[in-house]
């Protein structure tokens, strides 16, 4: 069983649209949306949720009015200004540090684990999708990513799936590290902008740190041919495979509006053919690793 993770250094590069197209092309696979802070793969795959699991992580304070003596100690020690003068805890501001709980002389503060989100196992027209939704201002997204990836592996093993396709988080933070750990191949989707190049280089450094093979895809390459050449030169210099160059096209938006992958929306179009060629290269790379 192989895992391909598609990530990007920044949002808006077209990563999810490309993942949905890979899902349309790949055989005997399951999909995982690890962008739990802003999941959107489900907008294209239109899943039917089969199972929902609550995700608990971190703690939050709650003052019990009947026990509170209104001494103000909790307000004084809270570094995040999360407690009002009426002795009510703002759930958004509370960082779950527990200082008020330990400092309260009346022991009037509850400090318990809270529901931070939920994750789902769903059926789609392309197979099983594991996805999640993290609550507003909740942390520990990396922990949630690890949880759904581990569950995806269990399902893939049980169903004898050959491949797991992961839509990873943008950036280089904890959720990205949790998205790529243990992957067989990472595909970095970038665009010919200065921020796109800079962030792709940072993501590449991350994959190299964890010794995970990575390839690069340039989306909207024809918007700035000079910067596209700069990315191509960088790939040659660093010996990184450039698996695809996709032109700018309104078909990305048109397909999303129809809740379709690009492959479904225009099967024989230029963009679809480019993505098909890219997927062929990725499959060949995975087979090479299997034969080594």
URTANOR-V917864 format. One record per helix or strand of 3 or more residues. SS is the DSSP state (alpha for helix, beta for strand). FROM is the first residue (numbers start at 0). TO is the last residue. If there is no record, write none. Layout:
BEGIN
ss=SS from=FROM to=TO
ss=SS from=FROM to=TO
END
This chain:
BEGIN
ss=beta from=1 to=7
ss=alpha from=14 to=24
ss=beta from=28 to=32
ss=alpha from=41 to=44
ss=beta from=47 to=62
ss=alpha from=72 to=76
ss=alpha from=98 to=102
ss=beta from=108 to=123
ss=beta from=126 to=133
ss=alpha from=140 to=158
ss=beta from=162 to=169
ss=alpha from=173 to=179
ss=beta from=184 to=190
ss=alpha from=193 to=208
ss=beta from=213 to=218
ss=alpha from=220 to=222
ss=alpha from=224 to=237
ss=beta from=241 to=245
ss=alpha from=250 to=256
ss=alpha from=261 to=264
ss=alpha from=269 to=290
END
